[in-house]
């Protein structure tokens, strides 16, 4: 939700699953330019490939970024639009994969 797209991306579901399996993600695109170091650090810890070093739920809830929040008060309209568009796509994928209506 911070950048407007999911952390693991690809051209199709196969590409996405390969990226997930590798634990491959970056913050290189322009959408991440205004996201704080603390937010990126939090996300890295949540998505750490190794279960032993990945954040637990308790650790995540106690992360400084979660506890004390972000200092940024402005919302980027383009990123917000991307967030909502991607959430809609994600919802459709979930519905298709679960066979729900």
PyMOL commands that set and color helices and strands:
alter all, ss='L'
color gray80, all
select helices_A, chain A and resi 13-22+30-32+37-46+57-61+64-68+77-98
alter helices_A, ss='H'
color red, helices_A
deselect
rebuild
show_as cartoon
